[in-house]
Amino acid sequence: MNLTDMVEAVESRVGSKGELFPPKKIREKLGLRPHTKVLYRIDNGRLVVEPIPSLEELMSKEPLVTITVEEFKSFREELSRRAEG
C-alpha cells in the first residue's frame, strides 16, 4: 500500500451483534457497495478488510499473463510427468 491509498483514521463502533460498520469515507475509498463480499484477515494484530472482486470485475481487467491453449496443454503435461515422477 502506498501513501496515496491511505485514509486518515476514523473512529467507529462494533454493533451489538458484532457487526462492523465502516464509515462512508472508507467504504467509498475501497469501493464497498451493498452486498460486496469482503475478506477479513488478521495481520500483525490488525484487522484487514479487503473487497473480493466479482468475476465480472476480474474478467474486465487486462490479463496479467497470456498463454495459448497449446502452451497450457504442454505445461499441464509437463506437470503430470513430474508428478508421476
C-alpha positions as CSV (number, residue, x, y, z in Angstrom):
1,M,0.0,0.0,0.0
2,N,1.3,3.4,-0.8
3,L,0.6,6.7,1.0
4,T,-2.0,7.8,-1.6
5,D,-4.1,4.7,-0.8
6,M,-4.2,5.6,2.9
7,V,-7.2,7.3,4.5
8,E,-7.0,9.2,7.8
9,A,-8.1,7.2,10.8
10,V,-11.8,7.3,11.5
11,E,-13.3,6.0,14.7
12,S,-16.3,3.7,14.6
13,R,-18.1,1.2,16.9
14,V,-18.8,-2.5,16.7
15,G,-22.6,-3.1,16.6
16,S,-24.4,-5.0,19.4
17,K,-24.3,-8.2,17.3
18,G,-20.6,-7.8,16.4
19,E,-21.3,-6.1,13.1
20,L,-18.6,-3.8,11.7
21,F,-19.8,-0.6,10.1
22,P,-17.0,1.1,8.1
23,P,-17.7,4.9,7.7
24,K,-18.8,6.1,4.3
25,K,-15.4,7.6,3.5
26,I,-13.7,4.2,4.0
27,R,-16.4,2.3,2.0
28,E,-16.0,4.8,-0.9
29,K,-12.2,4.5,-0.9
30,L,-12.4,0.7,-1.0
31,G,-15.3,0.6,-3.5
32,L,-17.5,-1.3,-1.0
33,R,-21.1,-1.2,-2.2
34,P,-24.1,-3.1,-0.7
35,H,-23.6,-6.9,-1.0
36,T,-19.9,-6.6,-1.8
37,K,-18.1,-9.6,-0.5
38,V,-15.0,-8.9,1.7
39,L,-12.1,-10.9,3.0
40,Y,-11.3,-10.4,6.7
41,R,-7.8,-11.3,7.9
42,I,-5.6,-10.6,10.9
43,D,-2.2,-9.1,10.0
44,N,0.2,-8.5,13.0
45,G,-2.8,-7.9,15.3
46,R,-4.7,-5.7,12.9
47,L,-7.9,-6.4,11.2
48,V,-7.6,-6.1,7.4
49,V,-10.7,-5.9,5.3
50,E,-10.3,-6.3,1.5
51,P,-13.0,-6.4,-1.1
52,I,-13.2,-9.6,-3.1
53,P,-13.7,-8.7,-6.8
54,S,-16.6,-10.2,-8.6
55,L,-16.0,-12.5,-11.6
56,E,-17.2,-9.6,-13.9
57,E,-14.7,-7.2,-12.4
58,L,-11.9,-9.7,-12.9
59,M,-12.9,-10.5,-16.4
60,S,-13.0,-6.8,-17.4
61,K,-9.3,-6.3,-16.4
62,E,-6.4,-6.9,-18.7
63,P,-4.8,-10.3,-18.1
64,L,-1.6,-10.4,-16.1
65,V,-0.3,-13.3,-18.2
66,T,-1.3,-14.6,-21.6
67,I,-0.9,-18.2,-22.7
68,T,-2.1,-20.1,-25.7
69,V,-4.1,-23.3,-25.4
70,E,-1.1,-25.2,-26.7
71,E,1.2,-23.7,-24.1
72,F,-1.3,-24.6,-21.4
73,K,-1.6,-28.2,-22.6
74,S,2.2,-28.5,-22.8
75,F,2.6,-27.1,-19.3
76,R,-0.1,-29.4,-17.9
77,E,1.6,-32.4,-19.5
78,E,4.9,-31.4,-18.0
79,L,3.4,-31.1,-14.5
80,S,1.8,-34.5,-14.9
81,R,5.1,-36.1,-15.9
82,R,6.8,-34.5,-12.9
83,A,4.0,-35.6,-10.5
84,E,4.2,-39.2,-11.8
85,G,8.0,-39.0,-11.1
